[in-house]
Amino acid sequence: MELIEANNSNQEKESKKRSDAYIRAKKKVENLRGFYVHLIVYVVINTFITWQQVAEHIENGHTLQQAFKDNGTYMLWALWGIGLVLHGINVFITNGTFGQNWEERKIKQYMEEDNSQTWK
C-alpha cells in the first residue's frame, strides 16, 4: 500500500514539474512574441512618420539630402529605440537582472518573509 502511495506521490510531483515547466515556457514565448510585435510596430510606425517628415521637408523646398540631415527625423527612432533595446534585454537575457532567476529569487524571498511574519 505504501508503495502505491509513494508511486502516486512521485507521479504528482512529476506532473507538477511538467506543469510548471509548461507555464515557464509559455511565459517565455509570450514575452518573445511581445518583443517581436513591438519590433514590427517600431519599424512600421517610425518608417511612416519618417516618410511624412521627409515629404514635408521636400514640400518646403529642402532637398532630399537636407530632409534626411534633420535631427528631428531620427529623434523618434532613437528614443523609441532605447525602449526597444531595454525590452529586448529583458526578453533575451534570461539570467539577467529581471530574468527567470530573478523572479524565482524574489518569489522565494517574499515567501520566506511571509513565513517569518506568520510565526511572529
C-alpha positions in Angstrom: 0.0 0.0 0.0 2.8 2.4 0.9 4.5 1.6 -2.4 1.3 2.7 -4.3 1.1 5.9 -2.3 4.8 6.7 -3.0 4.3 6.0 -6.7 1.3 8.3 -6.8 3.2 11.0 -4.9 6.1 10.7 -7.4 3.6 10.9 -10.3 2.0 14.0 -8.8 5.4 15.6 -8.3 6.4 14.8 -11.9 3.1 16.2 -13.2 3.6 19.4 -11.2 7.2 19.8 -12.6 5.9 19.4 -16.2 3.1 21.8 -15.5 5.5 24.4 -14.0 7.9 23.9 -17.0 5.0 24.4 -19.4 3.9 27.6 -17.6 7.5 29.0 -17.8 7.9 28.0 -21.4 4.6 29.6 -22.3 5.6 32.8 -20.5 8.9 32.9 -22.4 7.0 32.5 -25.7 4.6 35.3 -24.8 7.5 37.6 -23.9 9.2 36.8 -27.2 6.0 37.4 -29.2 5.6 40.7 -27.4 9.1 41.8 -28.3 8.5 40.9 -32.0 5.2 42.7 -32.1 7.0 45.7 -30.5 9.8 45.5 -33.1 7.3 45.4 -36.0 5.3 48.3 -34.7 8.5 50.2 -34.1 9.7 49.8 -37.7 6.3 50.4 -39.4 5.3 53.5 -37.3 8.7 55.1 -37.5 9.0 54.4 -41.2 5.7 56.1 -41.8 6.5 59.1 -39.6 9.9 59.5 -41.2 8.4 59.3 -44.7 5.9 62.1 -43.7 8.6 64.3 -42.3 10.8 63.9 -45.3 7.9 64.6 -47.6 7.1 67.8 -45.6 10.7 69.0 -45.8 10.7 68.4 -49.6 7.4 70.4 -49.9 9.1 73.2 -48.0 11.8 73.4 -50.6 14.5 71.3 -49.0 16.4 68.7 -50.9 16.2 65.0 -50.1 19.6 65.2 -48.5 18.6 68.1 -46.4 15.5 66.4 -45.3 17.4 63.4 -44.0 20.0 65.6 -42.3 17.4 67.0 -40.0 17.9 65.6 -36.5 14.1 65.5 -35.9 13.8 62.8 -38.5 15.9 60.5 -36.3 14.8 61.5 -32.8 11.8 59.3 -32.6 13.8 56.3 -33.9 16.5 56.9 -31.2 14.2 57.5 -28.3 11.8 54.6 -29.1 14.8 52.5 -29.9 16.1 52.9 -26.4 12.8 51.4 -25.1 13.0 48.6 -27.7 16.6 47.7 -26.6 15.5 47.6 -23.0 12.6 45.4 -23.9 15.0 43.1 -25.9 17.4 42.9 -23.0 14.5 41.9 -20.7 13.4 39.2 -23.1 16.7 37.7 -24.4 18.9 37.9 -21.3 17.1 35.2 -19.3 19.6 35.2 -16.5 19.8 38.9 -16.3 18.6 41.2 -13.6 15.0 40.7 -14.4 15.2 37.2 -15.9 13.8 33.9 -14.7 16.3 33.5 -11.8 15.4 37.0 -10.5 11.7 36.1 -10.5 12.4 32.8 -8.6 14.7 34.6 -6.1 12.1 37.3 -5.4 9.3 34.7 -5.0 11.4 32.7 -2.5 12.3 36.0 -0.7 8.7 37.0 -0.4 7.6 33.6 0.7 10.3 33.5 3.4 9.3 37.0 4.6 5.7 35.9 4.7 6.5 32.7 6.6 8.7 34.6 9.1 5.9 37.1 9.7 3.4 34.3 10.2 5.3 32.9 13.1 5.6 36.2 14.9 
